[in-house]
């Protein structure tokens, strides 16, 4: 993609600079032609005038969120059971992808797209993240997905199995907080919880600080209970601020198990607080990494560093529906438990080596594709399906 295209995209993003957190990157990802495989086709909300309207709407977000009925709902989104046979399609494609990451042959990535799209169509929602990543990195080169419709169909398939996501996606597409964000929250969408928490955390209405704080804390706690590592870390930080150090330590541990890499960094430093942090005399670090644990434990700190080193490459591969480090407490139990012996691996990293899964039967894949209205050769929607999506 040409540099002027990048700059043009970012100039639009800056227009909505009042958006908080990762939403800036989400808009860049959706509005960049790079994200869409270089097609040059962008969603309606990427139009400059539309984005100016979004920026204006942001001013009303504080008021809307602070007026939401209390207590806010904390609903857990139900996970669908996937046919084990379908899961094997995803497993094969996933193993093939992560062990051939340097492959630059567009045909190779089109082949993976076929596996992932069939798997997603039949309910393995982990494939959604993989398809998005293939498009985001433009791995299909000159053979990229042909138009916005196919990109949209990926979202539609995912939303079919994740109804809570459907409303959140409508919110992200239209930036209309009233009609879509709250219904997404009511249905248990974690992204909606984090968005509401973000709005409350950055609210400019100083007349209702306690209400904003409660909304923020409730949403972080709810998202944490659904397994979101970022939210769990925010809960840990709040506990730390309140002087509840043991509870904070347990939440940091849980956040890492849920996939939050920043928590690994925190945990590695709080166990060498006296010898590494205090001597530096950086006030913010002295506040952030102090849990009053007493004597340092450099061996425990080192193990967290090793976990972080292993894990740094993994979120890149793991989807939101994957478990991250469920065995963390067996690898690094919290004190006063002693450190056990460890072979230096985590379950999630086993994908980076080992025996390749069995390749799915081609005749079966062909039948699955045809039954779903997909081209059995490419896995892409057949013309009739595409025409329906355009309506």
C-alpha positions as CSV (number, residue, x, y, z in Angstrom):
1,X,0.0,0.0,0.0
2,X,1.3,3.5,-0.9
3,X,2.5,5.7,1.9
4,X,0.1,8.5,1.0
5,X,-2.8,6.0,1.4
6,X,-1.6,5.2,4.9
7,X,-1.3,8.9,5.7
8,X,-4.7,9.6,4.3
9,X,-6.2,6.8,6.4
10,X,-4.5,8.1,9.6
11,X,-5.7,11.6,8.9
12,X,-9.2,10.3,9.0
13,X,-8.5,8.4,12.2
14,X,-7.1,11.6,13.9
15,X,-10.4,13.3,13.2
16,X,-12.0,10.9,15.8
17,X,-9.1,11.4,18.3
18,X,-11.6,11.5,21.1
19,X,-12.1,7.7,20.7
20,X,-10.5,5.9,23.6
21,X,-8.3,2.7,23.7
22,X,-8.1,0.2,20.9
23,X,-11.0,1.7,19.0
24,X,-8.6,4.0,17.2
25,X,-6.8,1.0,15.8
26,X,-10.1,-0.8,15.1
27,X,-11.2,2.1,12.9
28,X,-7.8,2.3,11.2
29,X,-8.0,-1.5,10.5
30,X,-11.4,-1.2,9.0
31,X,-10.8,2.0,7.0
32,X,-7.4,1.0,5.6
33,X,-7.5,-0.4,2.1
34,X,-4.6,-2.6,3.4
35,X,-7.0,-4.3,5.8
36,X,-9.4,-5.0,3.0
37,X,-6.8,-6.8,0.9
38,X,-5.8,-3.7,-1.1
39,X,-9.2,-3.5,-2.8
40,X,-9.7,0.2,-2.1
41,X,-13.3,-0.4,-0.9
42,X,-14.1,0.9,2.5
43,X,-17.1,0.8,4.8
44,X,-19.5,3.7,4.9
45,X,-18.2,4.9,8.3
46,X,-14.8,5.5,6.8
47,X,-16.0,8.4,4.8
48,X,-14.5,11.7,6.2
49,X,-17.9,13.4,6.7
50,X,-19.1,10.2,8.5
51,X,-16.1,10.2,10.7
52,X,-16.6,13.8,11.6
53,X,-20.1,12.9,12.6
54,X,-18.7,10.1,14.7
55,X,-16.4,12.6,16.5
56,X,-19.4,14.8,17.2
57,X,-21.4,11.8,18.6
58,X,-18.5,11.0,21.0
59,X,-19.4,14.1,22.9
60,X,-22.7,12.5,23.8
61,X,-21.3,9.2,24.9
62,X,-20.5,10.3,28.5
63,X,-24.0,11.4,29.1
64,X,-25.5,8.3,27.5
65,X,-23.4,5.8,29.5
66,X,-23.9,7.7,32.8
67,X,-27.6,7.5,32.3
68,X,-27.7,3.7,31.7
69,X,-30.0,1.9,34.1
70,X,-28.2,0.6,37.2
71,X,-27.1,-1.9,37.9
72,X,-25.8,-2.7,34.4
73,X,-26.4,-6.2,33.3
74,X,-23.6,-8.8,33.5
75,X,-24.6,-11.5,31.1
76,X,-22.3,-14.4,30.2
77,X,-22.3,-15.1,26.5
78,X,-23.1,-18.7,25.8
79,X,-20.5,-20.7,23.9
80,X,-21.7,-23.1,21.3
81,X,-20.4,-26.6,21.1
82,X,-18.6,-27.3,17.9
83,X,-18.7,-30.7,16.1
84,X,-15.3,-32.3,16.8
85,X,-15.0,-33.2,13.1
86,X,-15.4,-29.5,12.2
87,X,-12.8,-28.6,14.8
88,X,-10.3,-30.8,13.1
89,X,-10.6,-28.6,10.0
90,X,-9.6,-25.6,12.0
91,X,-6.8,-27.6,13.8
92,X,-5.2,-28.7,10.6
93,X,-5.3,-25.2,9.1
94,X,-4.0,-23.6,12.3
95,X,-1.1,-26.0,12.6
96,X,-0.2,-25.5,9.0
97,X,-0.3,-21.7,9.3
98,X,1.8,-21.3,12.4
99,X,4.5,-23.7,11.1
100,X,4.6,-21.9,7.7
101,X,4.4,-18.3,8.8
102,X,7.1,-17.2,6.5
103,X,5.4,-18.6,3.4
104,X,4.7,-15.8,1.0
105,X,2.9,-17.8,-1.7
106,X,-0.6,-16.4,-2.2
107,X,-1.9,-19.8,-3.2
108,X,-0.8,-21.2,0.2
109,X,-2.9,-18.5,2.0
110,X,-5.9,-19.0,-0.3
111,X,-5.8,-22.6,0.7
112,X,-5.8,-21.7,4.4
113,X,-8.7,-19.3,3.7
114,X,-10.7,-22.2,2.3
115,X,-10.2,-24.4,5.4
116,X,-10.9,-21.5,7.8
117,X,-14.0,-20.3,6.0
118,X,-15.5,-23.8,5.9
119,X,-14.7,-24.2,9.6
120,X,-16.3,-20.9,10.5
121,X,-19.4,-21.6,8.3
122,X,-20.0,-24.7,10.4
123,X,-19.5,-23.0,13.8
124,X,-15.8,-23.0,14.7
125,X,-15.6,-19.3,15.6
126,X,-11.9,-19.5,16.3
127,X,-11.5,-19.3,12.5
128,X,-12.9,-15.8,12.5
129,X,-9.7,-14.3,13.9
130,X,-7.5,-16.3,11.5
131,X,-9.5,-15.1,8.5
132,X,-9.2,-11.5,9.7
133,X,-5.5,-11.8,10.2
134,X,-5.0,-13.3,6.7
135,X,-6.9,-10.3,5.2
136,X,-5.2,-7.8,7.5
137,X,-1.7,-8.9,6.5
138,X,-2.7,-9.0,2.8
139,X,-1.3,-12.5,2.6
140,X,-3.2,-13.4,-0.6
141,X,-1.4,-10.8,-2.7
142,X,-2.8,-10.4,-6.2
143,X,-5.3,-13.1,-5.3
144,X,-6.8,-11.3,-2.4
145,X,-10.5,-11.4,-1.5
146,X,-12.3,-9.6,-4.3
147,X,-14.5,-7.2,-2.6
148,X,-16.1,-5.9,0.6
149,X,-19.0,-8.3,0.3
150,X,-16.8,-11.3,1.0
151,X,-15.2,-9.5,3.9
152,X,-18.7,-8.7,5.2
153,X,-19.8,-12.3,4.9
154,X,-17.0,-13.4,7.4
155,X,-18.5,-11.1,10.0
156,X,-22.0,-12.3,9.2
157,X,-21.0,-15.9,9.7
158,X,-19.4,-15.1,13.0
159,X,-22.4,-13.1,14.1
160,X,-24.7,-16.0,13.3
161,X,-22.9,-18.1,16.0
162,X,-22.2,-15.1,18.3
163,X,-25.5,-13.1,18.5
164,X,-24.1,-10.7,21.1
165,X,-21.3,-9.8,18.7
166,X,-23.9,-9.0,16.0
167,X,-25.1,-5.9,17.9
168,X,-21.6,-4.8,18.7
169,X,-20.6,-5.1,15.1
170,X,-23.6,-2.9,14.1
171,X,-22.3,-0.4,16.7
172,X,-18.8,-0.5,15.3
173,X,-20.1,-0.1,11.8
174,X,-22.5,2.8,12.5
175,X,-21.0,4.2,15.7
176,X,-24.6,4.5,17.1
177,X,-24.3,3.9,20.8
178,X,-28.0,3.8,21.6
179,X,-29.5,1.3,19.2
180,X,-26.6,-1.2,19.3
181,X,-24.1,-0.8,22.1
182,X,-26.4,-1.4,25.0
183,X,-28.2,-4.3,23.4
184,X,-24.7,-5.9,22.8
185,X,-24.0,-5.4,26.4
186,X,-27.3,-7.0,27.4
187,X,-26.4,-10.0,25.3
188,X,-23.1,-10.5,27.0
189,X,-20.6,-9.1,24.4
190,X,-17.2,-8.5,26.1
191,X,-16.2,-5.8,23.6
192,X,-19.3,-3.9,24.5
193,X,-18.4,-4.2,28.2
194,X,-14.9,-2.9,27.6
195,X,-16.2,0.0,25.5
196,X,-18.7,1.1,28.1
197,X,-15.9,0.8,30.8
198,X,-13.6,2.9,28.6
199,X,-16.3,5.6,28.1
200,X,-16.9,5.7,31.9
201,X,-13.2,5.8,32.7
202,X,-12.7,8.8,30.4
203,X,-15.9,10.6,31.2
204,X,-15.6,14.3,31.3
205,X,-18.7,14.7,33.5
206,X,-17.1,15.5,36.9
207,X,-20.5,15.8,38.5
208,X,-21.0,12.1,38.7
209,X,-17.5,10.6,39.5
210,X,-18.9,7.8,41.7
211,X,-21.4,6.7,39.1
212,X,-18.7,6.6,36.4
213,X,-16.4,4.7,38.7
214,X,-19.0,2.1,39.5
215,X,-19.9,1.6,35.8
216,X,-16.2,1.2,34.9
217,X,-15.5,-1.2,37.8
218,X,-18.7,-3.3,37.2
219,X,-17.9,-3.7,33.5
220,X,-14.3,-4.6,34.0
221,X,-15.4,-7.2,36.6
222,X,-18.0,-8.6,34.3
223,X,-15.6,-8.9,31.4
224,X,-13.0,-10.5,33.7
225,X,-15.5,-13.2,34.7
226,X,-15.9,-14.0,31.0
227,X,-12.2,-14.6,30.6
228,X,-10.9,-11.3,29.3
229,X,-7.3,-10.8,30.5
230,X,-7.2,-7.1,30.0
231,X,-10.3,-6.5,32.1
232,X,-8.9,-8.8,34.8
233,X,-5.7,-6.7,34.9
234,X,-7.8,-3.5,35.3
235,X,-9.6,-5.2,38.3
236,X,-6.1,-6.1,39.7
237,X,-5.0,-2.5,39.4
238,X,-8.1,-1.3,41.3
239,X,-7.5,-3.8,44.1
240,X,-3.9,-2.6,44.3
241,X,-5.0,1.0,44.6
242,X,-7.3,0.0,47.4
243,X,-4.4,-1.7,49.2
244,X,-5.8,-5.2,48.7
245,X,-2.4,-6.6,47.7
246,X,-3.1,-10.3,48.0
247,X,-6.3,-10.1,46.0
248,X,-4.5,-7.9,43.4
249,X,-1.7,-10.5,43.1
250,X,-4.3,-13.2,42.5
251,X,-6.0,-11.2,39.8
252,X,-2.7,-10.4,38.0
253,X,-2.1,-14.1,38.0
254,X,-5.5,-14.8,36.6
255,X,-5.1,-12.1,34.0
256,X,-1.9,-13.7,32.7
257,X,-3.6,-17.1,32.6
258,X,-6.3,-15.4,30.5
259,X,-3.7,-14.1,28.1
260,X,-2.8,-10.6,29.3
261,X,0.9,-10.2,28.6
262,X,1.2,-7.0,30.5
263,X,0.4,-8.9,33.7
264,X,3.4,-11.2,33.1
265,X,5.6,-8.1,33.1
266,X,4.0,-6.8,36.3
267,X,4.4,-10.2,38.0
268,X,8.0,-10.5,36.9
269,X,8.8,-7.1,38.5
270,X,6.9,-7.2,41.7
271,X,9.0,-10.2,42.8
272,X,12.2,-8.2,42.4
273,X,10.8,-4.9,43.7
274,X,13.4,-4.3,46.4
275,X,16.5,-5.1,44.3
276,X,15.5,-3.8,40.8
277,X,12.6,-1.3,41.2
278,X,13.4,0.7,44.3
279,X,17.0,1.5,43.3
280,X,15.7,3.1,40.1
281,X,13.7,5.6,42.0
282,X,11.1,6.0,39.3
283,X,8.0,7.0,41.2
284,X,5.5,5.5,38.8
285,X,7.3,2.1,38.8
286,X,7.6,2.2,42.5
287,X,3.8,2.6,42.8
288,X,2.9,0.1,40.0
289,X,5.1,-2.8,41.1
290,X,4.7,-2.5,44.9
291,X,2.5,-5.2,46.4
292,X,4.3,-5.3,49.8
293,X,5.5,-8.9,49.2
294,X,8.5,-8.6,51.5
295,X,11.6,-10.3,50.4
296,X,12.3,-10.6,46.7
297,X,12.0,-13.9,44.9
298,X,14.3,-13.7,41.8
299,X,13.6,-17.3,40.7
300,X,9.9,-16.6,40.6
301,X,10.5,-13.4,38.7
302,X,12.7,-15.2,36.2
303,X,10.0,-17.8,35.6
304,X,7.4,-15.1,34.7
305,X,10.0,-13.7,32.3
306,X,10.3,-17.1,30.7
307,X,6.5,-17.4,30.4
308,X,6.4,-13.9,28.8
309,X,9.1,-14.9,26.3
310,X,7.1,-17.9,25.3
311,X,3.8,-16.1,25.3
312,X,4.9,-13.1,23.3
313,X,4.5,-14.9,20.0
314,X,1.3,-16.6,20.9
315,X,-1.5,-14.1,21.1
316,X,-0.6,-13.5,17.5
317,X,-1.8,-17.0,16.9
318,X,-4.5,-17.5,19.6
319,X,-8.1,-16.5,19.0
320,X,-10.4,-15.0,21.6
321,X,-12.0,-18.4,22.0
322,X,-8.8,-20.2,22.8
323,X,-7.6,-20.9,26.3
324,X,-4.3,-19.2,26.9
325,X,-2.3,-20.6,29.9
326,X,-4.8,-22.6,32.0
327,X,-2.0,-24.5,33.6
328,X,-0.3,-21.3,34.9
329,X,-0.9,-22.2,38.6
330,X,0.9,-25.5,38.1
331,X,3.9,-23.8,36.5
332,X,4.1,-20.8,38.9
333,X,2.0,-21.2,42.0
334,X,1.6,-18.0,44.0
335,X,3.6,-17.8,47.3
336,X,3.9,-19.3,49.8
337,X,3.9,-22.3,47.5
338,X,7.3,-23.3,46.2
339,X,8.2,-23.4,42.6
340,X,7.8,-26.9,41.1
341,X,10.0,-28.3,38.4
342,X,9.1,-27.1,34.9
343,X,10.0,-28.3,31.4
344,X,10.0,-24.8,30.0
345,X,6.8,-25.2,27.8
346,X,3.2,-24.2,27.9
347,X,0.3,-26.1,26.3
348,X,-0.5,-23.3,23.9
349,X,3.1,-23.3,22.6
350,X,2.9,-27.0,21.7
351,X,1.4,-25.9,18.4
352,X,4.8,-24.6,17.4
353,X,6.2,-28.1,17.2
354,X,4.9,-31.6,17.2
355,X,3.2,-33.9,14.8
356,X,0.9,-32.4,12.1
357,X,-2.8,-33.2,12.5
358,X,-4.5,-35.4,10.0
359,X,-5.5,-33.6,6.8
360,X,-9.3,-33.4,6.3
361,X,-10.8,-35.6,3.6
362,X,-11.1,-33.6,0.4
363,X,-14.4,-35.3,-0.7
364,X,-15.9,-34.4,2.7
365,X,-14.7,-30.8,2.5
366,X,-16.2,-30.5,-1.0
367,X,-19.5,-31.7,0.2
368,X,-19.4,-29.3,3.2
369,X,-18.6,-26.4,0.9
370,X,-21.4,-27.1,-1.5
371,X,-23.9,-27.6,1.2
372,X,-23.0,-24.2,2.6
373,X,-23.0,-22.4,-0.8
374,X,-19.2,-22.1,-0.9
375,X,-17.0,-22.8,-3.9
376,X,-15.4,-26.2,-3.0
377,X,-12.1,-25.2,-4.6
378,X,-11.6,-21.8,-3.0
379,X,-14.0,-21.8,0.0
380,X,-15.3,-18.4,-1.2
381,X,-19.0,-17.7,-1.5
382,X,-20.7,-18.8,-4.6
383,X,-22.3,-15.9,-6.7
384,X,-25.8,-16.5,-5.4
385,X,-24.7,-16.1,-1.8
386,X,-22.7,-13.0,-2.6
387,X,-25.8,-11.5,-4.4
388,X,-27.9,-12.1,-1.3
389,X,-25.3,-10.4,0.9
390,X,-25.3,-7.3,-1.3
391,X,-29.0,-6.8,-0.8
